């Protein structure tokens, strides 16, 4: 029975370590990101949902384990009381019959303990399986918290973490990269004229084109609203602009079927390369953003990189 209690405690310790790992990893990622607080309500709501589901899952796990451990403890106390009673009876025994009676009672107690121990082992094994499944669910929640619910590409949080990693790689080994900021042209009109479901389908369609036609090393994310961002490692501004131009042409040929009709879609983009004097992401984002607005001011449906 003590072995079962030890196993239960070890199981709870393993669970605690796993939860600590998940929490500390997310806290470390949060500290690493130099992003400002996100204003995108969709991302905030998505994070809140993930937190709520995680809390419910952990509460269920801890309640189940707490109940099982309390059950083990109660049985151990019961058997200890029984053994103490038999010990006192043995001290007072003066005949072989009374000794045999105590021996028979002890054998029954041992048999009962064996059966209970086997049941608890089965329960503990099932609890370990449940913990393993729920740890996988927690890992999936952690992944989901970095994926945009609508477009299924990485969200702004994932982008902030990734651009931080790219900047760190540049600082360590001089691995430069470029950033493209993309904004769907006249997106508000899709929502206003045809409804938000059409706007949603436009976002999904553009995300598919960007994500399915990127290089393996590139990173596509929904930056917020109708904006997307692409990180292009080991790529100068000119080459990056050429790659984004190819994507622009693909989107221009795109037809979105929604609200009973076909809808043409275009985007404008600004491209900038990380410079040694930048010191962080802010100057890079500002340059890409300024070039994005220049593309819009010049008539939209184009890529500006200088």
C-alpha positions as a printed Julia matrix, in Angstrom:
306×3 Matrix{Float64}:
   0.0     0.0     0.0
   2.88    2.37    0.8
   4.32    1.61   -2.64
   1.03    2.68   -4.19
   1.08    5.93   -2.23
   4.66    6.59   -3.33
   3.7     5.91   -6.95
   0.77    8.31   -6.65
   2.99   11.02   -5.2
   5.56   10.45   -7.96
   2.76   10.71  -10.53
   1.61   14.01   -9.07
   5.2    15.29   -8.98
   5.64   14.39  -12.64
   2.43   16.22  -13.46
   3.58   19.26  -11.48
   6.91   19.31  -13.31
   5.16   19.05  -16.67
   2.85   21.92  -15.83
   5.78   23.97  -14.55
   7.6    23.33  -17.81
   4.66   24.53  -19.9
   4.13   27.61  -17.76
   7.82   28.54  -17.6
   8.23   28.02  -21.35
   5.35   30.38  -22.13
   6.65   32.93  -19.61
  10.1    32.75  -21.18
   8.63   33.24  -24.63
   6.64   36.19  -23.36
   9.79   37.76  -21.88
  11.68   37.2   -25.11
   9.07   39.03  -27.17
   9.58   42.78  -27.33
   6.12   43.29  -28.83
   3.75   45.9   -27.54
   0.42   44.74  -26.15
  -1.79   43.39  -28.93
  -4.96   45.28  -29.72
  -6.46   42.62  -31.96
  -9.6    41.52  -30.12
  -9.73   38.21  -31.95
  -6.3    37.21  -30.65
  -7.19   38.33  -27.13
 -10.42   36.29  -27.21
  -8.56   33.27  -28.61
  -5.95   33.46  -25.83
  -8.68   33.8   -23.19
 -10.37   30.67  -24.53
  -7.13   28.7   -24.43
  -6.44   29.82  -20.86
  -9.95   28.88  -19.77
  -9.73   25.4   -21.34
  -6.3    24.84  -19.82
  -7.5    25.82  -16.35
 -10.52   23.52  -16.57
  -8.35   20.65  -17.74
  -5.83   21.1   -14.94
  -8.55   21.45  -12.31
 -10.08   18.14  -13.43
  -6.7    16.42  -13.34
  -5.83   17.7    -9.88
  -9.28   16.88   -8.47
  -9.08   13.3    -9.77
  -5.56   12.75   -8.43
  -6.38   14.36   -5.1
  -9.39   12.06   -4.68
  -7.34    8.97   -5.49
  -4.51    9.9    -3.12
  -7.02   10.6    -0.33
  -8.56    7.19   -0.97
  -5.15    5.53   -0.68
  -4.44    7.42    2.56
  -7.76    6.39    4.11
  -7.14    2.7     3.32
  -3.62    2.88    4.75
  -4.98    4.38    7.98
  -7.65    1.65    8.13
  -5.09   -1.14    7.71
  -2.78    0.43   10.28
  -5.61    0.52   12.81
  -6.42   -3.11   12.02
  -2.79   -4.19   12.44
  -2.57   -2.34   15.75
  -5.7    -4.14   16.94
  -4.23   -7.53   15.98
  -0.95   -6.65   17.73
  -2.81   -5.94   20.98
  -4.83   -9.14   20.58
  -1.61  -11.1    20.1
  -0.17   -9.7    23.35
  -3.25  -10.93   25.2
  -3.41  -14.35   23.53
  -2.8   -17.32   25.86
  -4.0   -20.29   23.79
  -3.12  -21.75   20.4
  -6.72  -21.29   19.27
  -6.6   -17.53   19.87
  -3.25  -17.32   18.06
  -4.65  -19.26   15.09
  -7.67  -16.91   15.04
  -5.33  -13.9    14.92
  -3.29  -15.59   12.17
  -6.45  -16.22   10.11
  -7.55  -12.58   10.6
  -4.13  -11.38    9.49
  -4.29  -13.55    6.38
  -7.67  -12.04    5.52
  -6.24   -8.54    5.99
  -3.25   -9.38    3.76
  -5.56  -10.77    1.08
  -7.72   -7.68    1.28
  -4.63   -5.47    0.99
  -3.43   -7.42   -2.06
  -6.77   -6.95   -3.8
  -6.93   -3.26   -2.93
  -3.35   -2.8    -4.07
  -4.13   -4.4    -7.43
  -7.18   -2.15   -7.86
  -5.15    0.94   -7.02
  -2.41   -0.08   -9.44
  -5.04   -0.32  -12.19
  -6.47    3.06  -11.21
  -3.01    4.62  -11.1
  -2.16    3.19  -14.52
  -5.38    4.66  -15.91
  -4.6     7.98  -14.21
  -1.14    7.99  -15.82
  -2.73    7.38  -19.22
  -5.18   10.22  -18.6
  -2.32   12.52  -17.59
  -0.44   11.62  -20.78
  -3.51   12.35  -22.92
  -4.16   15.64  -21.16
  -0.52   16.67  -21.47
  -0.87   16.15  -25.22
  -4.02   18.28  -25.12
  -2.12   20.99  -23.26
   0.63   20.9   -25.87
  -2.03   21.26  -28.57
  -3.55   24.21  -26.71
  -0.12   25.83  -26.63
   0.1    25.36  -30.4
  -3.42   26.63  -30.94
  -2.63   29.78  -28.95
  -0.12   30.68  -31.7
  -2.37   29.93  -34.69
  -4.93   32.34  -36.11
  -8.34   30.75  -35.67
  -9.77   32.02  -38.98
  -6.9    31.6   -41.46
  -4.99   28.74  -39.74
  -1.65   30.5   -40.24
   0.5    31.68  -37.3
  -0.93   34.68  -35.45
   0.61   37.95  -34.28
   1.99   36.37  -31.1
   3.79   33.7   -33.12
   5.11   36.39  -35.48
   6.5    38.45  -32.59
   8.33   35.39  -31.28
   9.66   34.43  -34.7
  10.97   37.88  -35.61
  12.74   37.98  -32.24
  14.44   34.67  -33.1
  15.46   36.0   -36.52
  16.98   39.12  -34.94
  18.88   36.97  -32.44
  20.24   34.82  -35.27
  21.38   37.99  -37.01
  23.14   39.18  -33.85
  24.87   35.84  -33.33
  25.95   35.04  -36.86
  25.02   37.86  -39.2
  22.13   35.94  -40.8
  20.14   38.78  -42.35
  16.48   38.63  -43.32
  13.7    40.73  -44.81
  10.18   41.54  -43.7
   7.15   42.01  -45.93
   3.95   43.61  -44.63
   0.9    42.89  -46.77
  -2.49   44.59  -46.69
  -5.52   43.39  -48.69
  -6.77   46.24  -50.88
 -10.24   47.66  -50.2
 -10.93   44.93  -47.68
 -13.57   46.96  -45.86
 -15.7    46.91  -48.99
 -15.92   43.11  -48.9
 -17.4    43.3   -45.43
 -19.66   46.27  -46.1
 -21.03   45.18  -49.48
 -21.11   41.4   -49.2
 -21.02   40.66  -45.46
 -18.38   39.52  -43.02
 -18.57   35.91  -44.21
 -17.25   37.1   -47.58
 -14.51   39.05  -45.85
 -13.59   35.95  -43.87
 -13.37   33.87  -47.05
 -11.13   36.51  -48.65
  -8.79   36.33  -45.64
  -8.7    32.53  -45.78
  -8.06   32.52  -49.53
  -5.19   35.01  -49.34
  -3.66   33.15  -46.39
  -3.74   29.9   -48.39
  -1.97   31.48  -51.36
   0.73   33.03  -49.16
   1.29   29.95  -47.04
   1.18   27.34  -49.8
   3.56   29.24  -52.09
   6.17   30.39  -49.59
   9.59   28.83  -49.32
  10.08   26.27  -46.55
  12.26   28.72  -44.63
   9.79   31.61  -44.88
   7.31   32.44  -42.13
   3.8    33.68  -42.95
   1.56   35.11  -40.22
  -1.65   37.05  -39.9
  -0.43   40.36  -38.56
  -3.85   41.72  -37.63
  -7.12   42.57  -39.38
  -6.55   42.32  -43.13
  -2.74   42.46  -42.79
  -0.27   39.62  -43.17
   3.47   39.5   -42.54
   6.18   37.37  -44.14
   9.67   36.82  -42.74
  12.21   35.82  -45.41
  15.5    34.54  -43.88
  18.81   34.92  -45.76
  17.09   37.17  -48.27
  17.96   40.75  -49.17
  15.34   43.39  -49.79
  15.49   43.16  -53.59
  15.12   39.37  -53.73
  12.41   39.47  -51.08
  10.47   42.05  -53.09
  10.69   39.77  -56.13
   9.27   36.84  -54.16
   6.44   38.96  -52.76
   5.7    40.24  -56.26
   5.16   36.65  -57.39
   2.73   36.15  -54.53
   0.97   39.4   -55.44
   0.48   38.16  -59.0
  -0.95   34.86  -57.71
  -3.44   36.66  -55.5
  -4.38   38.99  -58.36
  -5.41   35.93  -60.39
  -7.41   34.65  -57.45
 -11.21   34.54  -57.54
 -13.07   34.15  -54.29
 -16.5    32.55  -54.57
 -18.76   33.93  -51.84
 -22.13   35.66  -51.38
 -23.34   34.28  -54.71
 -20.57   35.81  -56.8
 -16.92   35.91  -57.79
 -14.68   38.46  -56.17
 -11.27   39.65  -57.36
  -8.66   40.28  -54.69
  -5.42   42.28  -54.68
  -2.94   43.35  -52.04
  -0.31   46.02  -51.48
   3.0    45.27  -49.78
   6.01   46.98  -48.27
   9.34   45.16  -47.98
  12.37   46.06  -45.85
  15.6    44.36  -44.81
  17.04   44.33  -41.29
  19.95   46.77  -41.06
  22.92   46.66  -38.62
  21.84   49.96  -37.08
  18.28   48.81  -36.35
  18.96   47.4   -32.89
  15.59   45.64  -32.8
  12.43   45.06  -34.76
  10.82   48.5   -34.43
  12.86   50.32  -37.15
  12.45   47.36  -39.52
   8.68   47.25  -39.02
   8.45   51.02  -39.45
  10.29   50.9   -42.79
   8.16   48.03  -44.1
   5.01   49.79  -42.91
   6.01   53.08  -44.56
   6.63   51.27  -47.85
   3.27   49.51  -47.52
   1.54   52.88  -47.27
   3.6    54.14  -50.2
   2.3    51.2   -52.25
  -1.26   52.12  -51.35
  -0.69   55.81  -52.09
   0.72   54.88  -55.51
  -2.51   53.12  -56.5
  -2.46   49.8   -54.58
  -1.88   46.27  -55.98
   1.9    46.66  -55.97
   5.05   45.99  -53.95
   7.32   48.79  -52.75
  10.8    48.02  -51.42
  12.65   51.37  -51.49
